Amino acid sequence: MRAPVGYPNVRRTDNQGRELRTVEVDPERASLIRWAFETYAQGETSIATLLRDVTARGLTTVPSPKRRSKPLGKATFYSLLTNPYYAGVSRYKGALHPGAHEPLIEPALFDHVQSLLTPGAPTATRASSPC
C-alpha cells in the first residue's frame, strides 16, 4: 500500500536481517498538510483557494523514479482533507482502526474539517464575489 502524501514508505532491515516496511513523517510536507487543515478549519477559505495557497508554499506529490513531483490536483487535495489517516486512523476493508503511524493532526481538528466539508455546512464566501 502506498502511503498518503506526507508519509513516505520506508524499508529498513532489522538487526536480524529482516526487512521492515513502515511509514515515516515527511517533515516538509507534514508541516504544509498541518497548515492546510488548520487554515481550512478557520472556515474562511475555499478548497480551491487553499489548494492554490498550499501549492504556492510548496506542497507537491512525492517524486518517484518514473514520475516527477507535481502540484496536487483538486480531487487529490480533497481526498487529503477527508483522509482519516492524517488523524492517526487507518481504513481497512471499510472499517476504521487506530493506526500505528504518527498522526499529523489531532482527531478534533480532523472532525471539525469534516464538518465544514459536509454538504449543507456553511462555506467560505469568495472574496471577489460581487454579491
N, C-alpha and C positions, 0 to 999 in steps of 0.2 A: 504494500500500500504506500502510495506517495503521500508524504506529509503536506499539510497546507502551507501556504506562504507564511514565512516567519519561523518555520520549524524544518530545518534541513534534516534529511535522513542521514544517519551516521552509522558506519560499520566500524566495529572495534574488535580486537582479539583479546580475550581474557588471558590470564597467566597460564592457562592450561591449553591454549591454542584454539579455543572455540571462538567462532565468530558470533559477536553480539550485534544485533541491529536495534537501533533506538533512534530517537529524535532529540535534538538539542534546540535551544532557543537561538535564533539568529539575532544578535543584539541590535543591529542596524534596522532590520525590517520590523523587529518586535516593537521598538520604540515608535515607529510610524504607525503600526497597527493599533497600539495603545492610544496614540494621539487621535486616530480616526474614530475609535469607539468613544473616547471622551468628548470629542468635538461633536459627533452626531448626537450624543446623549443630551447636549445642551438644547437640542430642538430648534436650532436657528439656521440650519443649513440643509440643502437638499443632497441627495446621494450624488447627483451629477456634479454639484459644486464641490462636495467633499472629495470626490474622486479626482477632480482637477487639482485641488489643493494638495492632496496626499501624493499625487504624481509629481507635482512641482517640487515637493520635499524629497522625492527620490524613491518612492515605493515602486518596485518593479517585480516581475516574475523572477524566479531563480533560473540562472542560465544552466544549460546542460551541454554536453559535448556536441549535441546536434542542433541546439537552439540558442539563440542569443537571448539575453534578458530584454524584456519589453514592458511597457506600462500595462497595468491590469485593465481589462475591459470592464464595461459597466456590469455585465452579468456576473463576472468573476468577483468583482468588488462586492456586489450584493450578496453573493454566496459567502464571502468572507464575513460580512456583517451578521449573517444568520447562522454561522457555523459554531456550535457549542464547544468545539474543540478548544477555542481560544479562552474559554472559561474553565477549562480543565475536565471537560466531559467528552467521552468518546461515544460514537454511534456505531453499534454493531447489530446487524440484522434488524435494523429499525428501532432498536431499543437503546436508551441512553445508559451509560455506565461511567463511574468515576474513572478518569484517565490516570495513567502512570506518568504522564508528562507534566511539565511545569506550565501552569496556566499563565497567559499573558494579561488577562483582565480578571476582575472579581466577578463572581456569578451575578451579583446585584446589578453591576453595570451592564452585563450582557442582557439580563432580563429587561432592564429599562430600555435599552436599544431595541429589543424585540417589540416592546410595547409601542414604540414610536413607528416601527416598520409595519405594524399590523394595519390592515385596511380599516379605514374609518378613524384611525388615530389622527390627532392634529399634526399637520405637517408644516414645515417652514415655508414661508412665502418667498417668492422671487423678489430680489432687491430691485430688479429692473422692471417689475410689473407696473403697467400704467394705472392699474386699479387702486 
